[in-house]
Amino acid sequence: KAGVTQTPRYLIKTRGQQVTLSCSPISGHRSVSWYQQTPGQGLQFLFEYFSETQRNKGNFPGRFSGRQFSNSRSEMNVSTLELGDSALYLCASSYGASGANVLTFGAGSRLTVL
Amino acid sequence: AQSVTQLGSHVSVSEGALVLLRCNYSSSVPPYLFWYVQYPNQGLQLLLKYTSAATLVKGINGFEAEFKKSETSFHLTKPSAHMSDAAEYFCAVSPRNYGGATNKLIFGTGTLLAVQP
């Protein structure tokens, strides 16, 4: 079956702009999580959605937001982009949200902010 | 707060040699533990997970890890390294003592494994 699909794979923005990233989970998976990966900070949890509800949020400013649709697809938005937002954004899906569930990751969306 | 420590940001081994990647966690309650691998320009792929069944966990590609509660460790090993094992490896924990159900993972800083011919 198809894996987790993230679009776009690569994008370049300038400071002050906003960006929307999309994630299509594995069919049947109801939980979607987002992570930011940078060389300096490593992998950091952004937020988690389950059945359209945000279950958990990481320590990021309000410029970072997300949502999940009824078909489990998810989007994250970053407004007023800063240079430090340049990162690989990873989406992961799982069937449940128990902590023991395995997360399946997408290939990521690499954002460069100039 | 939960944390994960991976000793050694870079590890280099010869092809055919033992691979040992170290991971220690801090938690009063043993968490769920995972090892993920990341190849260049790709996402993370699960190698194995520990969820309180057998303490020796076998994963894909010949990797295994042993949960040692007394040492709060979950080191990853492979008896014989292959060139295709060159990648970055991440240890992660999902705490059990959250107030509600969550899939949130706390990742270590990663270990870049190089395999020399």
Interface residues (C-beta under 8 A of the other chain):
Chain A: V4 S31 S33 Y35 G42 L43 Q44 F45 E48 F50 R55 N56 G58 L90 A92 S94 G96 A97 S98 G99 A100 N101 V102 L103 T104 F105 G106 A107 G108
Chain B: P31 Y32 F34 Y36 N41 Q42 G43 L44 Q45 L46 K49 T51 F90 A92 S94 P95 R96 Y98 G100 A101 T102 N103 K104 L105 I106 F107 G108 T109 G110
